[in-house]
């Protein structure tokens, strides 16, 4: 699974902390940090629902629940998810 983290303008958010865990809470959470393109990569199991959370200073923590990893095809073997983070309270962009 590739999780892409972007800001409200769709620009990639580098160094965001991304956590995924099975939605049923069985199994340990996995952690990664986004790269310069805003991507964090994980090995996931097909047919499992995941909760995905992204955190970065100045932004509200963002959580997606029950993201199902479906069986992949030969043309697109990787599941892609995009998270748009919203600015936190009191943050001003110039």
Buried (B, 14 or more C-beta within 10 A) or exposed (E): BBBBBBBEEEEBBBEBBBBBBBBEEEEEEBEBEBEEEBBBEBEBEEEBEBBBBBBBEEBBEBEBEEBEBEEEEEEEEEBEBEBBBEEEEEEEEE
